[in-house]
């Protein structure tokens, strides 16, 4: 007696970082069971090709060698067929792709007067972003802490208040980290300070 195809193991949702591999697994019983994986990229389900980033499309384990951010929320399922009808279909499993940190707009050089205020800002993309501004006063870049002169050190906008001429030529950058590695670093921006007018010689009677 030939048995009907029946899914025994359902594929599960998978979350990976952009560029990393992903796998969906199933298992089934039935006489001469065969597997056909399908993907829905937003326009309906179609058979997964056994080429490119995909392998195992006709087995119980579908492998994706390198995911892409565009594949976020793709849906996968497997059709199990055999000598007997009807076929059986697994539940739908969702692929979620977390994006790597990337700086899309870099800070720009600022020129202000002694005692003035300025800011440096960036924009970035990625999943669960964190920001850390750094300062290079001549000995390399080090993390900045919020204080009397700096605020917003863990946001995309660094505020600098009450600058002094000793800060002439300081450079600033932001390190953007997230759920996926590696972090991204912005380009450095330089602080230029113009000195205030100062009388060094008084007129005499």
Rosetta blueprint (number, residue, H / E / L):
1 X L
2 X L
3 X L
4 X L
5 X L
6 X E
7 X E
8 X E
9 X E
10 X L
11 X L
12 X L
13 X L
14 X E
15 X E
16 X E
17 X E
18 X L
19 X L
20 X L
21 X L
22 X E
23 X E
24 X E
25 X E
26 X L
27 X E
28 X E
29 X E
30 X L
31 X L
32 X L
33 X L
34 X E
35 X E
36 X E
37 X E
38 X E
39 X E
40 X E
41 X L
42 X L
43 X L
44 X L
45 X E
46 X E
47 X E
48 X L
49 X L
50 X L
51 X L
52 X L
53 X L
54 X E
55 X E
56 X L
57 X L
58 X L
59 X L
60 X L
61 X E
62 X E
63 X E
64 X E
65 X L
66 X L
67 X L
68 X L
69 X H
70 X H
71 X H
72 X L
73 X L
74 X E
75 X E
76 X E
77 X E
78 X E
79 X E
80 X E
81 X E
82 X L
83 X L
84 X L
85 X L
86 X L
87 X L
88 X E
89 X E
90 X L
91 X L
92 X L
93 X E
94 X E
95 X E
96 X E
97 X E
98 X E
99 X L
100 X L
101 X L
102 X E
103 X E
104 X E
105 X E
106 X L
107 X L
108 X L
109 X L
110 X E
111 X E
112 X E
113 X E
114 X L
115 X L
116 X L
117 X L
118 X E
119 X E
120 X E
121 X E
122 X L
123 X E
124 X E
125 X E
126 X L
127 X L
128 X L
129 X L
130 X E
131 X E
132 X E
133 X E
134 X E
135 X E
136 X E
137 X L
138 X L
139 X L
140 X L
141 X E
142 X E
143 X E
144 X L
145 X L
146 X L
147 X L
148 X L
149 X L
150 X E
151 X E
152 X L
153 X L
154 X L
155 X L
156 X L
157 X E
158 X E
159 X E
160 X E
161 X L
162 X L
163 X L
164 X L
165 X H
166 X H
167 X H
168 X L
169 X L
170 X L
171 X E
172 X E
173 X E
174 X E
175 X E
176 X E
177 X E
178 X L
179 X L
180 X L
181 X L
182 X L
183 X L
184 X E
185 X E
186 X L
187 X L
188 X L
189 X E
190 X E
191 X E
192 X E
193 X E
194 X E
195 X L
196 X L
197 X L
198 X L
199 X L
200 X L
201 X L
202 X L
203 X L
204 X L
205 X L
